[in-house]
Amino acid sequence: YLVGLDPTFMYDYDPVLYKMYEKTTLGQIKKGLYGIIRGLFKADYVFIGADQDDFRKNMKNAPGFEKVYEKGEEVIYKVL
């Protein structure tokens, strides 16, 4: 987890990093997702929940990710 059980922990750790996380998961950032997710967050997987439609749309065609799981509106991508 990047934010753990509560996003407040990430905000307390680094407010700028938190804002990037927020913009990314809210779907406000449409390009360069691989660089942000792999480079900045150092993530190996991306979980997209049911309430993240814009983020899901952005990730659908983003290069550098492989969909490894999908059930209903929840999706998990492996970062390549």
C-alpha positions as CSV (number, residue, x, y, z in Angstrom):
1,Y,0.0,0.0,0.0
2,L,1.2,3.5,-0.8
3,V,-1.2,5.0,1.7
4,G,-1.8,2.2,4.1
5,L,-5.1,2.2,5.8
6,D,-5.4,5.9,5.9
7,P,-4.1,8.4,3.3
8,T,-3.3,10.8,6.1
9,F,-0.1,8.8,6.8
10,M,1.1,9.5,3.3
11,Y,0.2,13.2,3.5
12,D,2.0,13.5,6.8
13,Y,5.1,11.8,5.3
14,D,5.2,13.9,2.1
15,P,2.4,16.3,1.2
16,V,3.8,16.8,-2.4
17,L,3.9,13.0,-3.0
18,Y,0.4,12.7,-1.6
19,K,-0.9,15.4,-4.0
20,M,0.6,13.4,-6.9
21,Y,-1.0,10.2,-5.7
22,E,-4.3,12.0,-5.4
23,K,-4.2,13.6,-8.9
24,T,-3.1,10.2,-10.4
25,T,-5.8,8.1,-8.7
26,L,-8.5,10.7,-9.4
27,G,-7.7,10.5,-13.1
28,Q,-6.5,14.0,-13.4
29,I,-3.1,12.8,-14.8
30,K,-3.7,11.1,-18.1
31,K,-0.1,10.8,-19.5
32,G,3.2,9.6,-18.1
33,L,1.5,7.2,-15.7
34,Y,4.4,4.6,-16.0
35,G,7.0,7.2,-14.9
36,I,4.9,8.3,-12.0
37,I,3.8,4.8,-10.8
38,R,7.1,3.0,-11.3
39,G,9.5,5.9,-10.9
40,L,8.0,8.1,-8.2
41,F,5.9,5.6,-6.3
42,K,8.1,2.5,-7.0
43,A,5.0,0.4,-7.3
44,D,5.0,-3.2,-8.7
45,Y,1.2,-3.4,-8.9
46,V,-1.7,-1.0,-9.3
47,F,-5.1,-1.7,-7.8
48,I,-8.0,0.2,-9.2
49,G,-11.2,0.1,-7.1
50,A,-14.8,0.4,-8.2
51,D,-15.0,4.1,-7.5
52,Q,-12.0,5.1,-9.6
53,D,-13.6,5.3,-13.1
54,D,-11.3,8.1,-14.5
55,F,-8.2,6.4,-13.2
56,R,-9.4,3.1,-14.8
57,K,-9.9,4.8,-18.2
58,N,-6.4,6.4,-18.1
59,M,-4.8,3.1,-17.2
60,K,-6.6,1.1,-19.8
61,N,-4.3,2.2,-22.7
62,A,-1.3,3.3,-20.7
63,P,2.0,1.6,-21.8
64,G,4.1,-0.3,-19.4
65,F,1.3,-2.2,-17.5
66,E,-0.2,-5.6,-17.9
67,K,-3.7,-6.4,-16.6
68,V,-3.4,-9.4,-14.3
69,Y,-6.8,-9.5,-12.6
70,E,-10.3,-8.1,-13.3
71,K,-13.5,-8.8,-11.5
72,G,-16.4,-6.4,-11.9
73,E,-15.0,-2.9,-11.7
74,E,-11.9,-3.8,-9.8
75,V,-8.7,-4.2,-11.7
76,I,-5.1,-5.0,-10.9
77,Y,-2.2,-4.1,-13.2
78,K,1.3,-5.4,-13.0
79,V,3.9,-2.7,-13.6
80,L,6.3,-4.0,-16.3
